[in-house]
Amino acid sequence: MESFQELMVRVRSGDSQATRELFNEYGDLLFKVVRKYLHSALRAQVDSADFVQEVWLSFLQNPTTKPNFETPQHFGAFLATIARNKVIDGVRRGLMSAGYNVNCEVNLPTNPVPGNVAPAHCETPSKSAIRREIKDVLLQGLGPAYQKVGQRILSGIDPSVIAEEYGLSQRTVERIRKRILDQLQLL
């Protein structure tokens, strides 16, 4: 088994296998440090692995300029300090800058108020115009007297109530209703 100093020499020379050994050895430590300092409001928005990758990137960009580490503990403390600083910087960006401010976010209600209707379910001017045009087409084949009866049918009034209002037989109102439904099937 090689010493820590030999492993660091191999890392500084660019040996990918030695770098992989460092990742395996210190990866869990970095995740623990990141999770310790990461603000709870940001945990749902950022991945801890992103911070860990930033730490490794900072170290590996130019490993020859980094100090010589006497022991594995010194190296671990160095990585932990970088991780802490990266997380603190990320928290500052996330909590204090206007573009990332998680304190300004508004959660969607889990139980919406019954009166709150989505805009798609509201009557728009174009929907209203289309509904009127369809109504006009459906009533077009009826005489003027029966058009009023047809309007009441399209409004959802019970045929027996319409028959009573206009002094017609219920069969006549049903016949008008059937003509409207036939017209609707032709559209």
DRENPA-3360 file (N, C-alpha, C; in nm, 2 decimals, always signed):
BEGIN
1 = MESFQELM = +0.08/-0.12/+0.00/+0.00/+0.00/+0.00/+0.09/+0.12/+0.00 ~ +0.06/+0.22/-0.09/+0.14/+0.34/-0.10/+0.10/+0.44/+0.00 ~ +0.20/+0.53/+0.03/+0.18/+0.63/+0.13/+0.09/+0.75/+0.07 ~ +0.04/+0.83/+0.16/-0.03/+0.94/+0.12/+0.05/+1.04/+0.03 ~ +0.18/+1.06/+0.07/+0.27/+1.14/-0.01/+0.29/+1.09/-0.15 ~ +0.30/+0.96/-0.17/+0.32/+0.91/-0.30/+0.19/+0.93/-0.38 ~ +0.08/+0.91/-0.32/-0.05/+0.93/-0.39/-0.06/+1.08/-0.44 ~ -0.02/+1.17/-0.35/-0.03/+1.31/-0.39/+0.07/+1.35/-0.50;
9 = VRVRSGDS = +0.18/+1.28/-0.51/+0.28/+1.30/-0.62/+0.21/+1.26/-0.75 ~ +0.15/+1.14/-0.74/+0.09/+1.09/-0.86/-0.03/+1.18/-0.91 ~ -0.11/+1.24/-0.81/-0.22/+1.33/-0.85/-0.16/+1.45/-0.92 ~ -0.05/+1.51/-0.86/+0.01/+1.63/-0.91/+0.07/+1.61/-1.05 ~ +0.10/+1.48/-1.08/+0.16/+1.45/-1.21/+0.05/+1.42/-1.32 ~ -0.08/+1.42/-1.27/-0.19/+1.40/-1.36/-0.24/+1.26/-1.38 ~ -0.21/+1.17/-1.29/-0.25/+1.03/-1.29/-0.40/+1.02/-1.26 ~ -0.47/+0.98/-1.36/-0.62/+0.97/-1.34/-0.66/+0.86/-1.23;
17 = QATRELFN = -0.58/+0.76/-1.22/-0.61/+0.65/-1.13/-0.59/+0.71/-0.98 ~ -0.49/+0.78/-0.96/-0.46/+0.84/-0.83/-0.57/+0.94/-0.80 ~ -0.62/+1.02/-0.90/-0.73/+1.11/-0.87/-0.86/+1.04/-0.84 ~ -0.88/+0.93/-0.90/-1.00/+0.85/-0.87/-0.99/+0.80/-0.73 ~ -0.88/+0.76/-0.68/-0.86/+0.71/-0.54/-0.89/+0.83/-0.45 ~ -0.85/+0.95/-0.48/-0.88/+1.06/-0.39/-1.03/+1.09/-0.39 ~ -1.10/+1.08/-0.50/-1.24/+1.09/-0.51/-1.31/+0.99/-0.42 ~ -1.27/+0.87/-0.43/-1.33/+0.76/-0.35/-1.30/+0.78/-0.20;
25 = EYGDLLFK = -1.18/+0.83/-0.17/-1.14/+0.84/-0.03/-1.21/+0.96/+0.04 ~ -1.22/+1.08/-0.03/-1.27/+1.20/+0.03/-1.41/+1.24/-0.01 ~ -1.47/+1.17/-0.10/-1.61/+1.21/-0.15/-1.71/+1.22/-0.04 ~ -1.71/+1.12/+0.05/-1.81/+1.12/+0.16/-1.79/+1.24/+0.25 ~ -1.67/+1.27/+0.28/-1.64/+1.38/+0.37/-1.69/+1.51/+0.30 ~ -1.67/+1.53/+0.17/-1.72/+1.65/+0.11/-1.87/+1.66/+0.11 ~ -1.94/+1.55/+0.09/-2.09/+1.55/+0.09/-2.13/+1.59/+0.23 ~ -2.07/+1.54/+0.33/-2.11/+1.57/+0.47/-2.09/+1.72/+0.50;
33 = VVRKYLHS = -1.98/+1.77/+0.46/-1.95/+1.92/+0.48/-2.06/+2.00/+0.40 ~ -2.08/+1.97/+0.28/-2.18/+2.04/+0.20/-2.32/+2.04/+0.26 ~ -2.36/+1.92/+0.30/-2.49/+1.91/+0.36/-2.50/+1.99/+0.50 ~ -2.39/+1.99/+0.57/-2.39/+2.06/+0.70/-2.41/+2.21/+0.68 ~ -2.35/+2.27/+0.57/-2.35/+2.41/+0.56/-2.46/+2.46/+0.46 ~ -2.52/+2.37/+0.39/-2.62/+2.41/+0.29/-2.75/+2.44/+0.36 ~ -2.80/+2.56/+0.33/-2.93/+2.61/+0.39/-3.04/+2.52/+0.35 ~ -3.13/+2.50/+0.44/-3.25/+2.40/+0.41/-3.33/+2.45/+0.30;
41 = ALRAQVDS = -3.35/+2.58/+0.28/-3.43/+2.64/+0.17/-3.37/+2.61/+0.04 ~ -3.24/+2.59/+0.03/-3.17/+2.56/-0.09/-3.16/+2.42/-0.13 ~ -3.18/+2.33/-0.03/-3.16/+2.19/-0.05/-3.25/+2.13/-0.16 ~ -3.37/+2.19/-0.17/-3.46/+2.14/-0.27/-3.43/+2.19/-0.41 ~ -3.34/+2.30/-0.42/-3.32/+2.36/-0.54/-3.18/+2.33/-0.60 ~ -3.09/+2.29/-0.52/-2.95/+2.26/-0.57/-2.91/+2.12/-0.52 ~ -2.83/+2.07/-0.60/-2.78/+1.93/-0.57/-2.65/+1.94/-0.50 ~ -2.63/+1.87/-0.39/-2.51/+1.87/-0.31/-2.39/+1.83/-0.40;
49 = ADFVQEVW = -2.42/+1.74/-0.50/-2.31/+1.69/-0.58/-2.25/+1.81/-0.67 ~ -2.33/+1.91/-0.70/-2.27/+2.03/-0.77/-2.17/+2.10/-0.69 ~ -2.19/+2.11/-0.56/-2.09/+2.18/-0.48/-1.96/+2.09/-0.46 ~ -1.98/+1.96/-0.45/-1.87/+1.87/-0.44/-1.79/+1.87/-0.57 ~ -1.85/+1.88/-0.68/-1.78/+1.89/-0.81/-1.70/+2.02/-0.82 ~ -1.76/+2.13/-0.77/-1.69/+2.26/-0.77/-1.56/+2.25/-0.68 ~ -1.57/+2.18/-0.57/-1.45/+2.16/-0.48/-1.34/+2.09/-0.56 ~ -1.38/+1.98/-0.62/-1.28/+1.90/-0.69/-1.22/+1.98/-0.81;
57 = LSFLQNPT = -1.31/+2.06/-0.87/-1.26/+2.14/-0.98/-1.16/+2.24/-0.93 ~ -1.19/+2.31/-0.82/-1.10/+2.40/-0.76/-0.96/+2.34/-0.73 ~ -0.97/+2.22/-0.68/-0.84/+2.15/-0.64/-0.76/+2.11/-0.77 ~ -0.84/+2.05/-0.86/-0.77/+1.99/-0.98/-0.73/+2.09/-1.09 ~ -0.78/+2.21/-1.09/-0.75/+2.31/-1.19/-0.60/+2.32/-1.21 ~ -0.53/+2.33/-1.10/-0.38/+2.34/-1.10/-0.33/+2.29/-0.97 ~ -0.32/+2.15/-0.96/-0.28/+2.09/-0.83/-0.14/+2.12/-0.79 ~ -0.05/+2.16/-0.89/+0.09/+2.18/-0.85/+0.10/+2.31/-0.77;
65 = TKPNFETP = +0.00/+2.40/-0.78/+0.01/+2.53/-0.70/-0.04/+2.51/-0.56 ~ -0.11/+2.40/-0.53/-0.17/+2.38/-0.40/-0.05/+2.34/-0.30 ~ -0.07/+2.37/-0.17/+0.03/+2.34/-0.08/+0.06/+2.19/-0.07 ~ +0.18/+2.16/-0.02/+0.21/+2.02/+0.01/+0.14/+1.98/+0.14 ~ +0.07/+1.87/+0.13/-0.01/+1.83/+0.25/+0.07/+1.72/+0.32 ~ +0.10/+1.74/+0.45/+0.18/+1.65/+0.53/+0.10/+1.52/+0.55 ~ -0.03/+1.53/+0.59/-0.10/+1.41/+0.63/-0.24/+1.41/+0.55 ~ -0.30/+1.30/+0.55/-0.44/+1.29/+0.49/-0.53/+1.38/+0.57;
73 = QHFGAFLA = -0.51/+1.41/+0.70/-0.60/+1.49/+0.77/-0.59/+1.64/+0.73 ~ -0.47/+1.68/+0.70/-0.45/+1.82/+0.64/-0.52/+1.83/+0.51 ~ -0.51/+1.73/+0.43/-0.57/+1.74/+0.29/-0.72/+1.74/+0.31 ~ -0.78/+1.66/+0.40/-0.92/+1.66/+0.43/-0.97/+1.79/+0.48 ~ -0.89/+1.85/+0.57/-0.93/+1.98/+0.62/-0.93/+2.09/+0.51 ~ -0.83/+2.08/+0.42/-0.82/+2.17/+0.31/-0.95/+2.16/+0.22 ~ -0.98/+2.04/+0.19/-1.10/+2.01/+0.10/-1.23/+2.06/+0.17 ~ -1.24/+2.03/+0.30/-1.36/+2.07/+0.38/-1.37/+2.22/+0.38;
81 = TIARNKVI = -1.26/+2.30/+0.39/-1.26/+2.44/+0.39/-1.31/+2.49/+0.26 ~ -1.26/+2.43/+0.15/-1.30/+2.48/+0.02/-1.45/+2.45/+0.01 ~ -1.50/+2.33/+0.05/-1.64/+2.30/+0.04/-1.73/+2.39/+0.12 ~ -1.68/+2.43/+0.24/-1.76/+2.52/+0.32/-1.77/+2.66/+0.25 ~ -1.66/+2.70/+0.20/-1.66/+2.83/+0.13/-1.74/+2.83/+0.00 ~ -1.74/+2.72/-0.07/-1.83/+2.71/-0.19/-1.98/+2.71/-0.15 ~ -2.01/+2.64/-0.05/-2.15/+2.64/+0.00/-2.19/+2.78/+0.05 ~ -2.11/+2.84/+0.13/-2.14/+2.97/+0.18/-2.16/+3.07/+0.07;
89 = DGVRRGLM = -2.08/+3.06/-0.03/-2.09/+3.15/-0.15/-2.22/+3.12/-0.22 ~ -2.26/+2.99/-0.24/-2.38/+2.95/-0.30/-2.50/+3.00/-0.22 ~ -2.50/+2.99/-0.09/-2.61/+3.03/+0.00/-2.63/+3.18/-0.02 ~ -2.52/+3.26/-0.02/-2.53/+3.40/-0.04/-2.59/+3.43/-0.17 ~ -2.55/+3.36/-0.28/-2.61/+3.39/-0.41/-2.76/+3.35/-0.41 ~ -2.79/+3.24/-0.34/-2.93/+3.19/-0.34/-3.02/+3.27/-0.25 ~ -2.98/+3.31/-0.14/-3.06/+3.38/-0.04/-3.07/+3.53/-0.05 ~ -2.96/+3.59/-0.11/-2.95/+3.73/-0.11/-2.96/+3.80/-0.24;
97 = SAGYNVNC = -2.93/+3.74/-0.35/-2.94/+3.81/-0.48/-3.08/+3.80/-0.53 ~ -3.12/+3.91/-0.60/-3.26/+3.92/-0.65/-3.30/+3.81/-0.74 ~ -3.21/+3.76/-0.82/-3.24/+3.66/-0.92/-3.26/+3.52/-0.86 ~ -3.20/+3.49/-0.75/-3.20/+3.36/-0.69/-3.27/+3.36/-0.55 ~ -3.33/+3.46/-0.51/-3.38/+3.48/-0.37/-3.49/+3.38/-0.34 ~ -3.45/+3.27/-0.27/-3.55/+3.17/-0.23/-3.65/+3.22/-0.13 ~ -3.61/+3.32/-0.05/-3.71/+3.38/+0.05/-3.82/+3.45/-0.01 ~ -3.81/+3.48/-0.14/-3.92/+3.55/-0.21/-4.02/+3.45/-0.28;
105 = EVNLPTNP = -3.98/+3.32/-0.28/-4.06/+3.23/-0.35/-4.20/+3.20/-0.28 ~ -4.30/+3.18/-0.36/-4.43/+3.15/-0.30/-4.47/+3.01/-0.34 ~ -4.50/+2.93/-0.24/-4.54/+2.79/-0.26/-4.68/+2.79/-0.31 ~ -4.71/+2.70/-0.41/-4.85/+2.68/-0.45/-4.93/+2.62/-0.34 ~ -5.06/+2.66/-0.33/-5.14/+2.60/-0.22/-5.17/+2.46/-0.25 ~ -5.16/+2.38/-0.15/-5.19/+2.23/-0.16/-5.34/+2.21/-0.18 ~ -5.42/+2.29/-0.11/-5.57/+2.28/-0.12/-5.62/+2.42/-0.17 ~ -5.64/+2.44/-0.30/-5.68/+2.57/-0.35/-5.82/+2.61/-0.30;
113 = VPGNVAPA = -5.84/+2.73/-0.29/-5.97/+2.78/-0.24/-6.07/+2.75/-0.35 ~ -6.19/+2.70/-0.31/-6.29/+2.65/-0.41/-6.33/+2.76/-0.51 ~ -6.33/+2.89/-0.47/-6.37/+3.00/-0.56/-6.26/+3.03/-0.66 ~ -6.14/+2.98/-0.64/-6.03/+3.01/-0.73/-6.05/+2.92/-0.85 ~ -6.08/+2.97/-0.96/-6.10/+2.89/-1.08/-5.98/+2.93/-1.18 ~ -5.93/+2.83/-1.24/-5.82/+2.85/-1.33/-5.87/+2.93/-1.45 ~ -5.78/+3.02/-1.50/-5.82/+3.11/-1.61/-5.88/+3.03/-1.73 ~ -5.83/+2.91/-1.76/-5.88/+2.83/-1.87/-6.03/+2.80/-1.86;
121 = HCETPSKS = -6.08/+2.80/-1.73/-6.22/+2.77/-1.71/-6.31/+2.89/-1.71 ~ -6.26/+3.00/-1.73/-6.34/+3.13/-1.73/-6.38/+3.16/-1.87 ~ -6.50/+3.22/-1.88/-6.55/+3.26/-2.01/-6.47/+3.38/-2.06 ~ -6.41/+3.36/-2.18/-6.34/+3.46/-2.25/-6.42/+3.52/-2.35 ~ -6.39/+3.64/-2.40/-6.47/+3.71/-2.51/-6.48/+3.62/-2.63 ~ -6.37/+3.55/-2.67/-6.38/+3.47/-2.79/-6.46/+3.35/-2.77 ~ -6.46/+3.29/-2.65/-6.54/+3.17/-2.62/-6.69/+3.21/-2.62 ~ -6.72/+3.33/-2.57/-6.85/+3.38/-2.56/-6.91/+3.40/-2.70;
129 = AIRREIKD = -6.82/+3.46/-2.79/-6.86/+3.49/-2.93/-6.89/+3.36/-3.00 ~ -6.80/+3.26/-2.98/-6.82/+3.13/-3.05/-6.95/+3.06/-3.00 ~ -6.97/+3.07/-2.87/-7.10/+3.01/-2.82/-7.22/+3.08/-2.88 ~ -7.22/+3.21/-2.89/-7.33/+3.28/-2.95/-7.35/+3.24/-3.10 ~ -7.24/+3.23/-3.18/-7.25/+3.19/-3.32/-7.31/+3.05/-3.33 ~ -7.26/+2.96/-3.25/-7.32/+2.82/-3.26/-7.47/+2.82/-3.22 ~ -7.50/+2.90/-3.12/-7.65/+2.91/-3.08/-7.73/+2.97/-3.20 ~ -7.67/+3.07/-3.27/-7.75/+3.13/-3.38/-7.76/+3.03/-3.50;
137 = VLLQGLGP = -7.66/+2.95/-3.52/-7.67/+2.85/-3.63/-7.77/+2.74/-3.59 ~ -7.77/+2.70/-3.46/-7.87/+2.60/-3.42/-8.01/+2.65/-3.43 ~ -8.03/+2.77/-3.40/-8.17/+2.83/-3.40/-8.21/+2.87/-3.54 ~ -8.12/+2.88/-3.64/-8.15/+2.94/-3.77/-8.26/+2.87/-3.84 ~ -8.28/+2.74/-3.83/-8.38/+2.66/-3.90/-8.52/+2.67/-3.84 ~ -8.53/+2.74/-3.72/-8.66/+2.75/-3.65/-8.73/+2.88/-3.69 ~ -8.86/+2.87/-3.69/-8.94/+3.00/-3.71/-8.92/+3.09/-3.59 ~ -8.96/+3.22/-3.60/-8.93/+3.32/-3.50/-9.00/+3.28/-3.37;
145 = AYQKVGQR = -9.12/+3.22/-3.37/-9.18/+3.18/-3.24/-9.11/+3.07/-3.17 ~ -9.06/+2.98/-3.25/-8.99/+2.86/-3.19/-8.84/+2.90/-3.16 ~ -8.79/+3.00/-3.21/-8.65/+3.04/-3.17/-8.64/+3.08/-3.02 ~ -8.75/+3.14/-2.97/-8.75/+3.17/-2.83/-8.75/+3.04/-2.74 ~ -8.83/+2.94/-2.79/-8.83/+2.81/-2.72/-8.70/+2.75/-2.73 ~ -8.63/+2.76/-2.85/-8.50/+2.70/-2.87/-8.39/+2.76/-2.78 ~ -8.40/+2.90/-2.76/-8.31/+2.96/-2.67/-8.32/+2.91/-2.53 ~ -8.45/+2.89/-2.49/-8.47/+2.84/-2.35/-8.41/+2.69/-2.34;
153 = ILSGIDPS = -8.43/+2.62/-2.44/-8.38/+2.48/-2.44/-8.23/+2.48/-2.43 ~ -8.16/+2.57/-2.51/-8.02/+2.58/-2.51/-7.97/+2.64/-2.37 ~ -8.05/+2.71/-2.30/-8.01/+2.76/-2.17/-8.02/+2.65/-2.06 ~ -8.07/+2.53/-2.10/-8.08/+2.43/-2.00/-8.21/+2.42/-1.92 ~ -8.31/+2.49/-1.96/-8.44/+2.48/-1.89/-8.51/+2.35/-1.93 ~ -8.57/+2.29/-1.83/-8.65/+2.17/-1.85/-8.76/+2.19/-1.95 ~ -8.77/+2.09/-2.04/-8.88/+2.11/-2.15/-9.02/+2.12/-2.09 ~ -9.05/+2.06/-1.98/-9.19/+2.07/-1.92/-9.21/+2.21/-1.87;
161 = VIAEEYGL = -9.11/+2.28/-1.82/-9.12/+2.42/-1.77/-9.14/+2.51/-1.90 ~ -9.07/+2.48/-2.00/-9.08/+2.56/-2.13/-9.22/+2.55/-2.19 ~ -9.27/+2.43/-2.19/-9.40/+2.40/-2.24/-9.51/+2.48/-2.17 ~ -9.49/+2.48/-2.04/-9.59/+2.55/-1.95/-9.58/+2.70/-1.97 ~ -9.46/+2.75/-1.99/-9.44/+2.90/-2.00/-9.50/+2.95/-2.13 ~ -9.49/+2.87/-2.24/-9.53/+2.92/-2.37/-9.67/+2.86/-2.41 ~ -9.72/+2.78/-2.33/-9.85/+2.72/-2.36/-9.85/+2.62/-2.47 ~ -9.74/+2.55/-2.48/-9.72/+2.44/-2.58/-9.73/+2.31/-2.52;
169 = SQRTVERI = -9.75/+2.21/-2.60/-9.75/+2.07/-2.55/-9.60/+2.03/-2.53 ~ -9.58/+1.94/-2.43/-9.44/+1.90/-2.41/-9.38/+1.83/-2.53 ~ -9.47/+1.76/-2.61/-9.42/+1.69/-2.73/-9.37/+1.79/-2.83 ~ -9.43/+1.91/-2.84/-9.38/+2.02/-2.93/-9.24/+2.07/-2.89 ~ -9.22/+2.09/-2.76/-9.09/+2.13/-2.71/-8.99/+2.02/-2.73 ~ -9.02/+1.90/-2.72/-8.93/+1.79/-2.74/-8.89/+1.78/-2.89 ~ -8.99/+1.81/-2.98/-8.96/+1.81/-3.12/-8.86/+1.92/-3.16 ~ -8.88/+2.04/-3.10/-8.79/+2.15/-3.12/-8.65/+2.11/-3.07;
177 = RKRILDQL = -8.65/+2.05/-2.95/-8.52/+2.01/-2.89/-8.45/+1.91/-2.98 ~ -8.53/+1.81/-3.04/-8.47/+1.71/-3.13/-8.41/+1.78/-3.26 ~ -8.48/+1.88/-3.31/-8.43/+1.95/-3.43/-8.30/+2.02/-3.40 ~ -8.29/+2.08/-3.28/-8.16/+2.14/-3.24/-8.05/+2.04/-3.23 ~ -8.08/+1.93/-3.17/-7.98/+1.82/-3.16/-7.94/+1.77/-3.29 ~ -8.03/+1.76/-3.39/-8.00/+1.72/-3.52/-7.90/+1.82/-3.59 ~ -7.93/+1.95/-3.57/-7.85/+2.05/-3.62/-7.71/+2.05/-3.56 ~ -7.70/+2.02/-3.44/-7.58/+2.01/-3.37/-7.49/+1.90/-3.42;
185 = QLL = -7.55/+1.79/-3.46/-7.48/+1.67/-3.51/-7.42/+1.71/-3.65 ~ -7.49/+1.80/-3.72/-7.44/+1.83/-3.86/-7.32/+1.93/-3.85 ~ -7.30/+1.99/-3.73/-7.18/+2.08/-3.72/-7.07/+2.00/-3.70;
% end
